[in-house]
Amino acid sequence: MSDSRYRKVPSARLSRLASFGQLAGGIAGGVLAEGARRLAAGERPQLSQLLLTPANAARVTEQLSRLRGAAMKLGQMISMDAGDLLPAELTAILAKLRDSAHFMPPAQLNRVLVAELGPDWRRRFARFEATPLAAASIGQVHRAQLADGRVLAVKVQYPGVADSIDADVDNVATLLRLSSLLPATLDIAPLLAEAKRQLHEEADYIREAEQMRRYHTLLAGDPAFVLPVPVAELSTGRVLAMDFVPGQSIETLQDAPAETRDAAMGALLALVLRELFEFGFMQTDPNFANYRWQPDTGRIVLLDFGAARAVPAATTAAYRRLMQAGLAEDHAALRAALIEVGFVAPATLDRHGGAIDAMIAVLMVHLGKPGLFDFADRSFVEDVRRQAEGIAADRAAWHIPPADTLFVQRKVSGTALLAVRMQARLPLREMVADSMAATVSLS
């Protein structure tokens, strides 16, 4: 493996702040260069057009993948949540954040393991592979083996990540404000506070092990999924040891027959509905790397439970009314449910009710088709985007949904995005209706 994947994680606050300064400077330089080019061509570009260029997206991706931690995690969220809103080339560049983290150099890795498992940590394993199997935003994963032959996956957190969460989130927020991408009147403080809280939870590997055990109980007897078992005696708040469960990238499922792809995506969508309406508890990170595929067993491996969290009863009830209104094709009830769940603010509905009604009509036609729903059919996206242009241009009408809604919708949207990638065809209306009927006593 090339040494280019190995980069020391900047753990000191000053060095991380300097990295953000370099990022801001690089973006500013890119804006000036692109602005000059467009002005020379006789164009009058808007600031958002100068900021959201492939070159700037590449700068952001590279710098965040070096920083890792909360900064990279937030970039991953943007890449997952942007969906059809960003130009395809920008989405493709940002998507690299989902699996492009650099590795810790061996010396830095050793220091972390000594601090967490003691100076003789190597003696606790018969074998520990120095090259990671994977590297993500908060930690990297190594294969190891115990003396009894048990094969493990050991997740090791990058140094300084937990301590830098608050500062990283604040620095990303500062970049957003300086870029003028967000209106000054938009209050993002509650969302930032919730993002910090969730990221601190994700950095607590003891908590993640508990959530892993919880999902073992919730999914007991479900033949569609397999989960690793945590190893308590080799785990700490910064190291998480678990059974190594073999599997391929979920994206290799794309090469499987249509019925196999549909069955796998049907299981994942059914899981989302159970989490929302039955469990009242959801793993809210739909990053594709959190799923693996076992072609020999037909099962999906579920990984990474750091983002598992309770879904408030009020959020579940609001989603229930939203879906009931959609199934009934009741436009008035759907408008009310969109406000209740927090997707639309009353003021936005007052200012842009016609455009919102038009988007509802487009979605009703597309989602309300009987029979199999074709996730790969994106013919409606341009119509929705066209109706949304007026709302997007009216910065005074911008609105941030409640954090609980955002976390749930992140899982819903990410699962739908994977279904699009798999070109799945599922009886969507029937699945939602059956889930509502099965859990009506919980409403």
Order of alpha helices (4+ residues) and beta strands (2+ residues): alpha-alpha-alpha-alpha-alpha-alpha-beta-beta-beta-beta-alpha-alpha-alpha-beta-beta-beta-alpha-beta-beta-beta-beta-alpha-alpha-alpha-beta-alpha-alpha-beta-alpha
